[in-house]
Amino acid sequence: MRELNWGFVSVGSNPTVSELIQSIYNYLSTPLTHDDLGYVLSTPQNRHLLEKARQCRIKEGYYAINDVERKGPFRRSDVLGNHRCFYGIRATTMGDGQDVLFFNFGPGRVPHY
């Protein structure tokens, strides 16, 4: 079975903070594919954890107003489990001169707005 390999979050050159955050949001909002789900669910306890993460996402976030999401697809963000607190972005230049941004998530309370 393959690993999860979703690739990079795409942003244009010199993105604004708003564009960067929107790109991360779009990336993590992408529904899991059939192959992704097969990989994640190949570990038996992941079914419960994935379902719990989806319910927290719906209850605590934007989707709380949209009851359709309760039966909607699992999303990439659900694979994060309880590591949904945004810890920041780190920029670095790779050996080939390519600029790369790393974003980090960890356990913690997700703020409600």
Secondary structure, 3 states (H helix, E strand, C coil): CCCCCCCCCCCCCCCCHHHHHHHHHHHHHCECCHHHHHHHCCCCCHHHHHHHHHHHHHHHCHHHHCHHHHHCCCEHHHHHCCCCEEEEEEEEECCCCCEEEEEEEECCCCCCC
